[in-house]
Each structure stands twice: as structure tokens, then as C-alpha cells.
Amino acid sequence: MAEFRRKKKKVCQMCAGKPVDYKNVEVIKKYISNDKGRILQRRITGACAEHQRHIANEIKKARFMGLIPFVK
């Protein structure tokens, strides 16, 4: 019989104390897909619901300020 391994639950980086700010482009790029520039989902990033909304707003601010492109 095949054994199934449970995936380890990802920890929200912002709950761990690592802030996400729209001015820090290197951190924001971790939450954007490479091919089309979309915001990654919670299950991929491991962020909690509250912080995922915050991350999305910071990405939108950075796009508006011209720090990151809207589309790649």
C-alpha cells in the first residue's frame, strides 16, 4: 500500500515578523507569478487571509507607483 505524506503547512511570513512594503520590490516579486505578473494565491504563498489582502494592496501600490510592471 502506498503511504501518503502530508505536506507541511506553510507559515505566513508576515505573521513571522517579515513585513511586506510596496517600496521593497525584491520581497514583492516573491508574491507575483513570473509568466504573467499575477498575484499568487494564498495556498501557494502560505499567507493568512488578512495578510494576503495586505500583500495584494501593497502589490497594487507598487504597480501604480511604477516600481513593478502590470504585465510581463
N, CA, C, O and CB atoms as a CASP TS submission, in Angstrom:
PFRMAT TS
TARGET T0000
AUTHOR 0000-0000-0000
METHOD Language model
MODEL 1
PARENT N/A
ATOM      1  N   MET     1       0.815  -1.181   0.000  1.00  0.00           N
ATOM      2  CA  MET     1       0.000   0.000   0.000  1.00  0.00           C
ATOM      3  C   MET     1       0.865   1.254   0.000  1.00  0.00           C
ATOM      4  O   MET     1       1.898   1.313   0.668  1.00  0.00           O
ATOM      5  CB  MET     1      -0.931  -0.007   1.191  1.00  0.00           C
ATOM      6  N   ALA     2       0.446   2.214  -0.729  1.00  0.00           N
ATOM      7  CA  ALA     2       1.215   3.459  -0.809  1.00  0.00           C
ATOM      8  C   ALA     2       0.938   4.322   0.418  1.00  0.00           C
ATOM      9  O   ALA     2      -0.197   4.462   0.873  1.00  0.00           O
ATOM     10  CB  ALA     2       0.872   4.235  -2.106  1.00  0.00           C
ATOM     11  N   GLU     3       2.002   4.882   0.920  1.00  0.00           N
ATOM     12  CA  GLU     3       1.852   5.790   2.054  1.00  0.00           C
ATOM     13  C   GLU     3       1.726   7.216   1.530  1.00  0.00           C
ATOM     14  O   GLU     3       2.421   7.624   0.600  1.00  0.00           O
ATOM     15  CB  GLU     3       3.054   5.663   3.039  1.00  0.00           C
ATOM     16  N   PHE     4       0.833   7.945   2.145  1.00  0.00           N
ATOM     17  CA  PHE     4       0.641   9.329   1.752  1.00  0.00           C
ATOM     18  C   PHE     4       1.341  10.224   2.762  1.00  0.00           C
ATOM     19  O   PHE     4       1.248  10.015   3.971  1.00  0.00           O
ATOM     20  CB  PHE     4      -0.865   9.679   1.648  1.00  0.00           C
ATOM     21  N   ARG     5       2.033  11.208   2.252  1.00  0.00           N
ATOM     22  CA  ARG     5       2.724  12.150   3.120  1.00  0.00           C
ATOM     23  C   ARG     5       1.949  13.453   3.145  1.00  0.00           C
ATOM     24  O   ARG     5       1.558  13.982   2.104  1.00  0.00           O
ATOM     25  CB  ARG     5       4.180  12.383   2.649  1.00  0.00           C
ATOM     26  N   ARG     6       1.738  13.946   4.309  1.00  0.00           N
ATOM     27  CA  ARG     6       1.065  15.236   4.433  1.00  0.00           C
ATOM     28  C   ARG     6       2.076  16.341   4.212  1.00  0.00           C
ATOM     29  O   ARG     6       3.196  16.297   4.721  1.00  0.00           O
ATOM     30  CB  ARG     6       0.382  15.383   5.817  1.00  0.00           C
ATOM     31  N   LYS     7       1.656  17.339   3.438  1.00  0.00           N
ATOM     32  CA  LYS     7       2.532  18.468   3.228  1.00  0.00           C
ATOM     33  C   LYS     7       2.587  19.317   4.487  1.00  0.00           C
ATOM     34  O   LYS     7       1.584  19.496   5.177  1.00  0.00           O
ATOM     35  CB  LYS     7       2.068  19.299   2.030  1.00  0.00           C
ATOM     36  N   LYS     8       3.750  19.826   4.769  1.00  0.00           N
ATOM     37  CA  LYS     8       3.899  20.707   5.912  1.00  0.00           C
ATOM     38  C   LYS     8       3.241  22.034   5.587  1.00  0.00           C
ATOM     39  O   LYS     8       3.478  22.607   4.524  1.00  0.00           O
ATOM     40  CB  LYS     8       5.389  20.901   6.284  1.00  0.00           C
ATOM     41  N   LYS     9       2.418  22.521   6.498  1.00  0.00           N
ATOM     42  CA  LYS     9       1.706  23.766   6.272  1.00  0.00           C
ATOM     43  C   LYS     9       2.683  24.923   6.258  1.00  0.00           C
ATOM     44  O   LYS     9       3.546  25.039   7.128  1.00  0.00           O
ATOM     45  CB  LYS     9       0.631  23.981   7.340  1.00  0.00           C
ATOM     46  N   LYS    10       2.535  25.788   5.247  1.00  0.00           N
ATOM     47  CA  LYS    10       3.413  26.940   5.133  1.00  0.00           C
ATOM     48  C   LYS    10       3.044  27.971   6.190  1.00  0.00           C
ATOM     49  O   LYS    10       1.877  28.127   6.548  1.00  0.00           O
ATOM     50  CB  LYS    10       3.333  27.554   3.723  1.00  0.00           C
ATOM     51  N   VAL    11       4.048  28.660   6.676  1.00  0.00           N
ATOM     52  CA  VAL    11       3.845  29.676   7.704  1.00  0.00           C
ATOM     53  C   VAL    11       3.768  31.038   7.034  1.00  0.00           C
ATOM     54  O   VAL    11       4.565  31.350   6.149  1.00  0.00           O
ATOM     55  CB  VAL    11       4.985  29.642   8.766  1.00  0.00           C
ATOM     56  N   CYS    12       2.812  31.840   7.456  1.00  0.00           N
ATOM     57  CA  CYS    12       2.680  33.193   6.934  1.00  0.00           C
ATOM     58  C   CYS    12       3.922  33.991   7.307  1.00  0.00           C
ATOM     59  O   CYS    12       4.254  34.106   8.487  1.00  0.00           O
ATOM     60  CB  CYS    12       1.395  33.880   7.476  1.00  0.00           C
ATOM     61  N   GLN    13       4.606  34.539   6.318  1.00  0.00           N
ATOM     62  CA  GLN    13       5.837  35.276   6.563  1.00  0.00           C
ATOM     63  C   GLN    13       5.585  36.559   7.342  1.00  0.00           C
ATOM     64  O   GLN    13       6.431  36.984   8.129  1.00  0.00           O
ATOM     65  CB  GLN    13       6.522  35.595   5.252  1.00  0.00           C
ATOM     66  N   MET    14       4.441  37.171   7.130  1.00  0.00           N
ATOM     67  CA  MET    14       4.144  38.407   7.844  1.00  0.00           C
ATOM     68  C   MET    14       3.812  38.130   9.302  1.00  0.00           C
ATOM     69  O   MET    14       4.139  38.942  10.168  1.00  0.00           O
ATOM     70  CB  MET    14       2.990  39.145   7.173  1.00  0.00           C
ATOM     71  N   CYS    15       3.175  37.009   9.594  1.00  0.00           N
ATOM     72  CA  CYS    15       2.929  36.636  10.982  1.00  0.00           C
ATOM     73  C   CYS    15       4.246  36.306  11.685  1.00  0.00           C
ATOM     74  O   CYS    15       4.370  36.475  12.899  1.00  0.00           O
ATOM     75  CB  CYS    15       1.963  35.436  11.057  1.00  0.00           C
ATOM     76  N   ALA    16       5.230  35.834  10.911  1.00  0.00           N
ATOM     77  CA  ALA    16       6.545  35.513  11.469  1.00  0.00           C
ATOM     78  C   ALA    16       7.390  36.758  11.692  1.00  0.00           C
ATOM     79  O   ALA    16       8.471  36.671  12.274  1.00  0.00           O
ATOM     80  CB  ALA    16       7.281  34.554  10.554  1.00  0.00           C
ATOM     81  N   GLY    17       6.914  37.922  11.239  1.00  0.00           N
ATOM     82  CA  GLY    17       7.624  39.162  11.515  1.00  0.00           C
ATOM     83  C   GLY    17       8.374  39.757  10.344  1.00  0.00           C
ATOM     84  O   GLY    17       9.175  40.672  10.535  1.00  0.00           O
ATOM     85  N   LYS    18       8.138  39.259   9.122  1.00  0.00           N
ATOM     86  CA  LYS    18       8.814  39.809   7.946  1.00  0.00           C
ATOM     87  C   LYS    18       7.819  40.687   7.184  1.00  0.00           C
ATOM     88  O   LYS    18       6.942  40.168   6.494  1.00  0.00           O
ATOM     89  CB  LYS    18       9.378  38.664   7.025  1.00  0.00           C
ATOM     90  N   PRO    19       7.949  42.003   7.302  1.00  0.00           N
ATOM     91  CA  PRO    19       6.959  42.898   6.690  1.00  0.00           C
ATOM     92  C   PRO    19       7.074  42.954   5.171  1.00  0.00           C
ATOM     93  O   PRO    19       8.143  42.726   4.606  1.00  0.00           O
ATOM     94  CB  PRO    19       7.107  44.292   7.256  1.00  0.00           C
ATOM     95  N   VAL    20       5.960  43.260   4.526  1.00  0.00           N
ATOM     96  CA  VAL    20       5.918  43.464   3.080  1.00  0.00           C
ATOM     97  C   VAL    20       5.527  44.913   2.848  1.00  0.00           C
ATOM     98  O   VAL    20       4.475  45.364   3.299  1.00  0.00           O
ATOM     99  CB  VAL    20       4.912  42.471   2.374  1.00  0.00           C
ATOM    100  N   ASP    21       6.386  45.639   2.138  1.00  0.00           N
ATOM    101  CA  ASP    21       6.145  47.048   1.863  1.00  0.00           C
ATOM    102  C   ASP    21       6.244  47.249   0.357  1.00  0.00           C
ATOM    103  O   ASP    21       7.028  46.568  -0.305  1.00  0.00           O
ATOM    104  CB  ASP    21       7.158  47.967   2.631  1.00  0.00           C
ATOM    105  N   TYR    22       5.466  48.167  -0.191  1.00  0.00           N
ATOM    106  CA  TYR    22       5.445  48.371  -1.636  1.00  0.00           C
ATOM    107  C   TYR    22       6.781  48.892  -2.154  1.00  0.00           C
ATOM    108  O   TYR    22       7.068  48.743  -3.342  1.00  0.00           O
ATOM    109  CB  TYR    22       4.334  49.337  -2.011  1.00  0.00           C
ATOM    110  N   LYS    23       7.604  49.495  -1.306  1.00  0.00           N
ATOM    111  CA  LYS    23       8.897  50.028  -1.730  1.00  0.00           C
ATOM    112  C   LYS    23       9.964  48.947  -1.844  1.00  0.00           C
ATOM    113  O   LYS    23      10.980  49.151  -2.509  1.00  0.00           O
ATOM    114  CB  LYS    23       9.356  51.093  -0.764  1.00  0.00           C
ATOM    115  N   ASN    24       9.749  47.804  -1.205  1.00  0.00           N
ATOM    116  CA  ASN    24      10.714  46.710  -1.235  1.00  0.00           C
ATOM    117  C   ASN    24      10.344  45.750  -2.369  1.00  0.00           C
ATOM    118  O   ASN    24       9.586  44.802  -2.169  1.00  0.00           O
ATOM    119  CB  ASN    24      10.756  45.963   0.138  1.00  0.00           C
ATOM    120  N   VAL    25      10.883  46.008  -3.546  1.00  0.00           N
ATOM    121  CA  VAL    25      10.487  45.284  -4.758  1.00  0.00           C
ATOM    122  C   VAL    25      10.927  43.825  -4.712  1.00  0.00           C
ATOM    123  O   VAL    25      10.219  42.962  -5.232  1.00  0.00           O
ATOM    124  CB  VAL    25      11.075  45.962  -5.994  1.00  0.00           C
ATOM    125  N   GLU    26      12.070  43.524  -4.106  1.00  0.00           N
ATOM    126  CA  GLU    26      12.560  42.144  -4.071  1.00  0.00           C
ATOM    127  C   GLU    26      11.598  41.237  -3.302  1.00  0.00           C
ATOM    128  O   GLU    26      11.379  40.091  -3.694  1.00  0.00           O
ATOM    129  CB  GLU    26      13.959  42.090  -3.434  1.00  0.00           C
ATOM    130  N   VAL    27      11.028  41.741  -2.219  1.00  0.00           N
ATOM    131  CA  VAL    27      10.081  40.948  -1.427  1.00  0.00           C
ATOM    132  C   VAL    27       8.765  40.804  -2.179  1.00  0.00           C
ATOM    133  O   VAL    27       8.163  39.730  -2.176  1.00  0.00           O
ATOM    134  CB  VAL    27       9.841  41.598  -0.042  1.00  0.00           C
ATOM    135  N   ILE    28       8.317  41.871  -2.817  1.00  0.00           N
ATOM    136  CA  ILE    28       7.035  41.844  -3.541  1.00  0.00           C
ATOM    137  C   ILE    28       7.081  40.866  -4.713  1.00  0.00           C
ATOM    138  O   ILE    28       6.074  40.228  -5.020  1.00  0.00           O
ATOM    139  CB  ILE    28       6.676  43.254  -4.050  1.00  0.00           C
ATOM    140  N   LYS    29       8.224  40.738  -5.366  1.00  0.00           N
ATOM    141  CA  LYS    29       8.333  39.845  -6.525  1.00  0.00           C
ATOM    142  C   LYS    29       8.127  38.382  -6.147  1.00  0.00           C
ATOM    143  O   LYS    29       7.810  37.567  -7.013  1.00  0.00           O
ATOM    144  CB  LYS    29       9.692  40.014  -7.188  1.00  0.00           C
ATOM    145  N   LYS    30       8.300  38.034  -4.878  1.00  0.00           N
ATOM    146  CA  LYS    30       8.060  36.659  -4.433  1.00  0.00           C
ATOM    147  C   LYS    30       6.580  36.305  -4.468  1.00  0.00           C
ATOM    148  O   LYS    30       6.224  35.127  -4.521  1.00  0.00           O
ATOM    149  CB  LYS    30       8.604  36.459  -3.024  1.00  0.00           C
ATOM    150  N   TYR    31       5.714  37.316  -4.437  1.00  0.00           N
ATOM    151  CA  TYR    31       4.274  37.100  -4.403  1.00  0.00           C
ATOM    152  C   TYR    31       3.618  37.322  -5.768  1.00  0.00           C
ATOM    153  O   TYR    31       2.393  37.395  -5.854  1.00  0.00           O
ATOM    154  CB  TYR    31       3.644  38.015  -3.378  1.00  0.00           C
ATOM    155  N   ILE    32       4.418  37.430  -6.835  1.00  0.00           N
ATOM    156  CA  ILE    32       3.905  37.644  -8.188  1.00  0.00           C
ATOM    157  C   ILE    32       4.397  36.514  -9.074  1.00  0.00           C
ATOM    158  O   ILE    32       5.549  36.095  -8.964  1.00  0.00           O
ATOM    159  CB  ILE    32       4.350  39.029  -8.753  1.00  0.00           C
ATOM    160  N   SER    33       3.527  36.012  -9.962  1.00  0.00           N
ATOM    161  CA  SER    33       3.934  34.942 -10.869  1.00  0.00           C
ATOM    162  C   SER    33       4.904  35.495 -11.919  1.00  0.00           C
ATOM    163  O   SER    33       4.866  36.678 -12.256  1.00  0.00           O
ATOM    164  CB  SER    33       2.695  34.298 -11.552  1.00  0.00           C
ATOM    165  N   ASN    34       5.760  34.625 -12.421  1.00  0.00           N
ATOM    166  CA  ASN    34       6.787  35.047 -13.367  1.00  0.00           C
ATOM    167  C   ASN    34       6.263  35.252 -14.773  1.00  0.00           C
ATOM    168  O   ASN    34       6.722  36.143 -15.489  1.00  0.00           O
ATOM    169  CB  ASN    34       7.887  34.045 -13.396  1.00  0.00           C
ATOM    170  N   ASP    35       5.301  34.427 -15.174  1.00  0.00           N
ATOM    171  CA  ASP    35       4.902  34.466 -16.579  1.00  0.00           C
ATOM    172  C   ASP    35       3.978  35.631 -16.929  1.00  0.00           C
ATOM    173  O   ASP    35       4.199  36.298 -17.940  1.00  0.00           O
ATOM    174  CB  ASP    35       4.229  33.184 -16.937  1.00  0.00           C
ATOM    175  N   LYS    36       2.955  35.891 -16.125  1.00  0.00           N
ATOM    176  CA  LYS    36       2.006  36.948 -16.478  1.00  0.00           C
ATOM    177  C   LYS    36       1.954  38.088 -15.480  1.00  0.00           C
ATOM    178  O   LYS    36       1.276  39.086 -15.726  1.00  0.00           O
ATOM    179  CB  LYS    36       0.646  36.370 -16.620  1.00  0.00           C
ATOM    180  N   GLY    37       2.646  37.967 -14.368  1.00  0.00           N
ATOM    181  CA  GLY    37       2.655  39.029 -13.373  1.00  0.00           C
ATOM    182  C   GLY    37       1.430  39.057 -12.485  1.00  0.00           C
ATOM    183  O   GLY    37       1.074  40.110 -11.955  1.00  0.00           O
ATOM    184  N   ARG    38       0.781  37.919 -12.312  1.00  0.00           N
ATOM    185  CA  ARG    38      -0.408  37.854 -11.463  1.00  0.00           C
ATOM    186  C   ARG    38      -0.018  37.680  -9.999  1.00  0.00           C
ATOM    187  O   ARG    38       1.070  37.198  -9.683  1.00  0.00           O
ATOM    188  CB  ARG    38      -1.325  36.704 -11.907  1.00  0.00           C
ATOM    189  N   ILE    39      -0.926  38.080  -9.113  1.00  0.00           N
ATOM    190  CA  ILE    39      -0.713  37.895  -7.682  1.00  0.00           C
ATOM    191  C   ILE    39      -0.945  36.422  -7.356  1.00  0.00           C
ATOM    192  O   ILE    39      -1.969  35.854  -7.735  1.00  0.00           O
ATOM    193  CB  ILE    39      -1.659  38.821  -6.835  1.00  0.00           C
ATOM    194  N   LEU    40       0.006  35.805  -6.655  1.00  0.00           N
ATOM    195  CA  LEU    40      -0.101  34.389  -6.336  1.00  0.00           C
ATOM    196  C   LEU    40      -1.159  34.141  -5.273  1.00  0.00           C
ATOM    197  O   LEU    40      -1.472  35.022  -4.472  1.00  0.00           O
ATOM    198  CB  LEU    40       1.242  33.848  -5.871  1.00  0.00           C
ATOM    199  N   GLN    41      -1.705  32.930  -5.277  1.00  0.00           N
ATOM    200  CA  GLN    41      -2.771  32.556  -4.361  1.00  0.00           C
ATOM    201  C   GLN    41      -2.227  32.292  -2.967  1.00  0.00           C
ATOM    202  O   GLN    41      -1.028  32.096  -2.772  1.00  0.00           O
ATOM    203  CB  GLN    41      -3.508  31.330  -4.877  1.00  0.00           C
ATOM    204  N   ARG    42      -3.139  32.293  -2.003  1.00  0.00           N
ATOM    205  CA  ARG    42      -2.770  32.042  -0.617  1.00  0.00           C
ATOM    206  C   ARG    42      -2.164  30.665  -0.409  1.00  0.00           C
ATOM    207  O   ARG    42      -1.211  30.513   0.355  1.00  0.00           O
ATOM    208  CB  ARG    42      -3.969  32.200   0.266  1.00  0.00           C
ATOM    209  N   ARG    43      -2.701  29.677  -1.072  1.00  0.00           N
ATOM    210  CA  ARG    43      -2.193  28.321  -0.857  1.00  0.00           C
ATOM    211  C   ARG    43      -0.789  28.147  -1.404  1.00  0.00           C
ATOM    212  O   ARG    43      -0.068  27.242  -0.984  1.00  0.00           O
ATOM    213  CB  ARG    43      -3.118  27.308  -1.498  1.00  0.00           C
ATOM    214  N   ILE    44      -0.394  29.001  -2.334  1.00  0.00           N
ATOM    215  CA  ILE    44       0.963  28.947  -2.874  1.00  0.00           C
ATOM    216  C   ILE    44       1.922  29.767  -2.013  1.00  0.00           C
ATOM    217  O   ILE    44       3.034  29.323  -1.728  1.00  0.00           O
ATOM    218  CB  ILE    44       0.984  29.455  -4.324  1.00  0.00           C
ATOM    219  N   THR    45       1.498  30.959  -1.600  1.00  0.00           N
ATOM    220  CA  THR    45       2.372  31.826  -0.812  1.00  0.00           C
ATOM    221  C   THR    45       2.420  31.421   0.650  1.00  0.00           C
ATOM    222  O   THR    45       3.424  31.669   1.319  1.00  0.00           O
ATOM    223  CB  THR    45       1.918  33.261  -0.924  1.00  0.00           C
ATOM    224  N   GLY    46       1.364  30.805   1.165  1.00  0.00           N
ATOM    225  CA  GLY    46       1.317  30.410   2.562  1.00  0.00           C
ATOM    226  C   GLY    46       0.885  31.526   3.484  1.00  0.00           C
ATOM    227  O   GLY    46       1.005  31.394   4.701  1.00  0.00           O
ATOM    228  N   ALA    47       0.382  32.630   2.937  1.00  0.00           N
ATOM    229  CA  ALA    47      -0.042  33.761   3.752  1.00  0.00           C
ATOM    230  C   ALA    47      -1.430  33.521   4.326  1.00  0.00           C
ATOM    231  O   ALA    47      -2.245  32.818   3.727  1.00  0.00           O
ATOM    232  CB  ALA    47      -0.025  35.050   2.931  1.00  0.00           C
ATOM    233  N   CYS    48      -1.695  34.107   5.488  1.00  0.00           N
ATOM    234  CA  CYS    48      -3.036  34.017   6.062  1.00  0.00           C
ATOM    235  C   CYS    48      -3.938  35.008   5.313  1.00  0.00           C
ATOM    236  O   CYS    48      -3.451  35.840   4.547  1.00  0.00           O
ATOM    237  CB  CYS    48      -3.017  34.318   7.615  1.00  0.00           C
ATOM    238  N   ALA    49      -5.227  34.917   5.534  1.00  0.00           N
ATOM    239  CA  ALA    49      -6.190  35.711   4.761  1.00  0.00           C
ATOM    240  C   ALA    49      -5.979  37.206   4.964  1.00  0.00           C
ATOM    241  O   ALA    49      -6.024  37.978   4.005  1.00  0.00           O
ATOM    242  CB  ALA    49      -7.619  35.335   5.150  1.00  0.00           C
ATOM    243  N   GLU    50      -5.753  37.611   6.194  1.00  0.00           N
ATOM    244  CA  GLU    50      -5.569  39.033   6.487  1.00  0.00           C
ATOM    245  C   GLU    50      -4.332  39.584   5.788  1.00  0.00           C
ATOM    246  O   GLU    50      -4.369  40.666   5.201  1.00  0.00           O
ATOM    247  CB  GLU    50      -5.460  39.257   7.996  1.00  0.00           C
ATOM    248  N   HIS    51      -3.256  38.842   5.856  1.00  0.00           N
ATOM    249  CA  HIS    51      -2.013  39.317   5.252  1.00  0.00           C
ATOM    250  C   HIS    51      -2.006  39.177   3.733  1.00  0.00           C
ATOM    251  O   HIS    51      -1.320  39.935   3.049  1.00  0.00           O
ATOM    252  CB  HIS    51      -0.840  38.565   5.833  1.00  0.00           C
ATOM    253  N   GLN    52      -2.758  38.220   3.199  1.00  0.00           N
ATOM    254  CA  GLN    52      -2.863  38.115   1.744  1.00  0.00           C
ATOM    255  C   GLN    52      -3.535  39.356   1.168  1.00  0.00           C
ATOM    256  O   GLN    52      -3.137  39.838   0.107  1.00  0.00           O
ATOM    257  CB  GLN    52      -3.646  36.850   1.345  1.00  0.00           C
ATOM    258  N   ARG    53      -4.543  39.875   1.851  1.00  0.00           N
ATOM    259  CA  ARG    53      -5.171  41.122   1.407  1.00  0.00           C
ATOM    260  C   ARG    53      -4.185  42.280   1.484  1.00  0.00           C
ATOM    261  O   ARG    53      -4.152  43.133   0.597  1.00  0.00           O
ATOM    262  CB  ARG    53      -6.416  41.431   2.254  1.00  0.00           C
ATOM    263  N   HIS    54      -3.386  42.309   2.540  1.00  0.00           N
ATOM    264  CA  HIS    54      -2.372  43.366   2.682  1.00  0.00           C
ATOM    265  C   HIS    54      -1.332  43.268   1.566  1.00  0.00           C
ATOM    266  O   HIS    54      -0.937  44.286   0.998  1.00  0.00           O
ATOM    267  CB  HIS    54      -1.680  43.273   4.062  1.00  0.00           C
ATOM    268  N   ILE    55      -0.890  42.054   1.251  1.00  0.00           N
ATOM    269  CA  ILE    55       0.091  41.840   0.188  1.00  0.00           C
ATOM    270  C   ILE    55      -0.471  42.307  -1.146  1.00  0.00           C
ATOM    271  O   ILE    55       0.229  42.956  -1.924  1.00  0.00           O
ATOM    272  CB  ILE    55       0.496  40.355   0.109  1.00  0.00           C
ATOM    273  N   ALA    56      -1.737  41.978  -1.415  1.00  0.00           N
ATOM    274  CA  ALA    56      -2.365  42.387  -2.675  1.00  0.00           C
ATOM    275  C   ALA    56      -2.421  43.903  -2.786  1.00  0.00           C
ATOM    276  O   ALA    56      -2.171  44.451  -3.860  1.00  0.00           O
ATOM    277  CB  ALA    56      -3.779  41.798  -2.789  1.00  0.00           C
ATOM    278  N   ASN    57      -2.745  44.591  -1.696  1.00  0.00           N
ATOM    279  CA  ASN    57      -2.785  46.053  -1.722  1.00  0.00           C
ATOM    280  C   ASN    57      -1.403  46.648  -1.928  1.00  0.00           C
ATOM    281  O   ASN    57      -1.263  47.647  -2.633  1.00  0.00           O
ATOM    282  CB  ASN    57      -3.387  46.588  -0.434  1.00  0.00           C
ATOM    283  N   GLU    58      -0.379  46.053  -1.326  1.00  0.00           N
ATOM    284  CA  GLU    58       0.991  46.548  -1.499  1.00  0.00           C
ATOM    285  C   GLU    58       1.462  46.341  -2.935  1.00  0.00           C
ATOM    286  O   GLU    58       2.166  47.190  -3.482  1.00  0.00           O
ATOM    287  CB  GLU    58       1.949  45.841  -0.519  1.00  0.00           C
ATOM    288  N   ILE    59       1.083  45.219  -3.553  1.00  0.00           N
ATOM    289  CA  ILE    59       1.443  44.968  -4.950  1.00  0.00           C
ATOM    290  C   ILE    59       0.772  45.995  -5.852  1.00  0.00           C
ATOM    291  O   ILE    59       1.390  46.510  -6.784  1.00  0.00           O
ATOM    292  CB  ILE    59       1.042  43.536  -5.374  1.00  0.00           C
ATOM    293  N   LYS    60      -0.486  46.288  -5.573  1.00  0.00           N
ATOM    294  CA  LYS    60      -1.212  47.272  -6.374  1.00  0.00           C
ATOM    295  C   LYS    60      -0.607  48.656  -6.227  1.00  0.00           C
ATOM    296  O   LYS    60      -0.546  49.406  -7.202  1.00  0.00           O
ATOM    297  CB  LYS    60      -2.682  47.303  -5.977  1.00  0.00           C
ATOM    298  N   LYS    61      -0.157  49.014  -5.024  1.00  0.00           N
ATOM    299  CA  LYS    61       0.516  50.299  -4.815  1.00  0.00           C
ATOM    300  C   LYS    61       1.806  50.366  -5.620  1.00  0.00           C
ATOM    301  O   LYS    61       2.091  51.377  -6.262  1.00  0.00           O
ATOM    302  CB  LYS    61       0.811  50.520  -3.321  1.00  0.00           C
ATOM    303  N   ALA    62       2.587  49.287  -5.585  1.00  0.00           N
ATOM    304  CA  ALA    62       3.859  49.252  -6.307  1.00  0.00           C
ATOM    305  C   ALA    62       3.632  49.342  -7.810  1.00  0.00           C
ATOM    306  O   ALA    62       4.410  49.986  -8.513  1.00  0.00           O
ATOM    307  CB  ALA    62       4.636  47.974  -5.967  1.00  0.00           C
ATOM    308  N   ARG    63       2.584  48.709  -8.309  1.00  0.00           N
ATOM    309  CA  ARG    63       2.266  48.810  -9.738  1.00  0.00           C
ATOM    310  C   ARG    63       1.887  50.240 -10.106  1.00  0.00           C
ATOM    311  O   ARG    63       2.327  50.760 -11.131  1.00  0.00           O
ATOM    312  CB  ARG    63       1.122  47.845 -10.108  1.00  0.00           C
ATOM    313  N   PHE    64       1.072  50.871  -9.272  1.00  0.00           N
ATOM    314  CA  PHE    64       0.635  52.229  -9.546  1.00  0.00           C
ATOM    315  C   PHE    64       1.801  53.211  -9.518  1.00  0.00           C
ATOM    316  O   PHE    64       1.845  54.153 -10.309  1.00  0.00           O
ATOM    317  CB  PHE    64      -0.422  52.649  -8.544  1.00  0.00           C
ATOM    318  N   MET    65       2.748  52.987  -8.601  1.00  0.00           N
ATOM    319  CA  MET    65       3.923  53.868  -8.487  1.00  0.00           C
ATOM    320  C   MET    65       4.940  53.599  -9.587  1.00  0.00           C
ATOM    321  O   MET    65       5.877  54.378  -9.764  1.00  0.00           O
ATOM    322  CB  MET    65       4.586  53.692  -7.121  1.00  0.00           C
ATOM    323  N   GLY    66       4.768  52.505 -10.328  1.00  0.00           N
ATOM    324  CA  GLY    66       5.675  52.191 -11.425  1.00  0.00           C
ATOM    325  C   GLY    66       6.904  51.413 -11.006  1.00  0.00           C
ATOM    326  O   GLY    66       7.876  51.344 -11.759  1.00  0.00           O
ATOM    327  N   LEU    67       6.881  50.823  -9.814  1.00  0.00           N
ATOM    328  CA  LEU    67       8.033  50.056  -9.343  1.00  0.00           C
ATOM    329  C   LEU    67       8.082  48.664  -9.966  1.00  0.00           C
ATOM    330  O   LEU    67       9.162  48.112 -10.180  1.00  0.00           O
ATOM    331  CB  LEU    67       8.001  49.942  -7.826  1.00  0.00           C
ATOM    332  N   ILE    68       6.910  48.098 -10.255  1.00  0.00           N
ATOM    333  CA  ILE    68       6.827  46.813 -10.935  1.00  0.00           C
ATOM    334  C   ILE    68       5.820  46.942 -12.064  1.00  0.00           C
ATOM    335  O   ILE    68       4.888  47.740 -11.966  1.00  0.00           O
ATOM    336  CB  ILE    68       6.428  45.669  -9.950  1.00  0.00           C
ATOM    337  N   PRO    69       5.987  46.170 -13.142  1.00  0.00           N
ATOM    338  CA  PRO    69       5.066  46.295 -14.268  1.00  0.00           C
ATOM    339  C   PRO    69       3.717  45.616 -13.993  1.00  0.00           C
ATOM    340  O   PRO    69       3.627  44.708 -13.167  1.00  0.00           O
ATOM    341  CB  PRO    69       5.698  45.701 -15.520  1.00  0.00           C
ATOM    342  N   PHE    70       2.686  46.063 -14.689  1.00  0.00           N
ATOM    343  CA  PHE    70       1.379  45.428 -14.575  1.00  0.00           C
ATOM    344  C   PHE    70       1.387  44.071 -15.260  1.00  0.00           C
ATOM    345  O   PHE    70       0.833  43.106 -14.732  1.00  0.00           O
ATOM    346  CB  PHE    70       0.288  46.322 -15.177  1.00  0.00           C
ATOM    347  N   VAL    71       2.013  43.988 -16.435  1.00  0.00           N
ATOM    348  CA  VAL    71       2.059  42.756 -17.227  1.00  0.00           C
ATOM    349  C   VAL    71       3.489  42.540 -17.678  1.00  0.00           C
ATOM    350  O   VAL    71       4.208  43.498 -17.962  1.00  0.00           O
ATOM    351  CB  VAL    71       1.088  42.822 -18.454  1.00  0.00           C
ATOM    352  N   LYS    72       3.907  41.280 -17.746  1.00  0.00           N
ATOM    353  CA  LYS    72       5.268  40.996 -18.212  1.00  0.00           C
ATOM    354  C   LYS    72       5.265  40.599 -19.658  1.00  0.00           C
ATOM    355  O   LYS    72       6.323  40.322 -20.223  1.00  0.00           O
ATOM    356  CB  LYS    72       5.909  39.902 -17.380  1.00  0.00           C
TER
END
